[in-house]
Amino acid sequence: GPSRFDWDQGSHAWIYRRTKANLLSLLENELAELCGEPLSLS
């Protein structure tokens, strides 16, 4: 099923509670794979 991210006030980031994955980092990694080069969304 879909991942559900919650806003973490302490880190000011969207975090998936099960894996502690940061949504912004996941997006950056997936887009970098598609584009073939690293990128930063922040």
N, C-alpha and C positions, 0 to 999 in steps of 0.2 A: 504494500500500500504506500501511499504518499508519506513523505517525511513531514513532521509537524514541528515547526520552529517557534520558540517562545522568545520574547524580548527579555534579555538579561540586563537589568538596570545597572548592575555592578560593572559589567564589561562594555555596556552600551553596544550590544550586538545581538543578532538573532542566533540563538543556539538550539540545536536539536538535543533534547535532554537525554535520549538513550545513548548517543555516541559522543556527546559534547562537541559535535561538529559546528563550526561557525559558517553560517550561510554565505557570507561575503567571500570567505576563503574558498568554499566549494564552487561558487559561481566563477571566481577568478580562475581556478584550476580547470574547470570544464571548458570555459571559453578559450583559455590558453591552448588546450588540446585541439579545439576546433580551428583556431587561427594559426596554430603552429608557432606561436611566440608568446612569451609571458606578458601579462598585462595587469594593471592595477585599477580597481574600481573605486578605491577610496581616495 
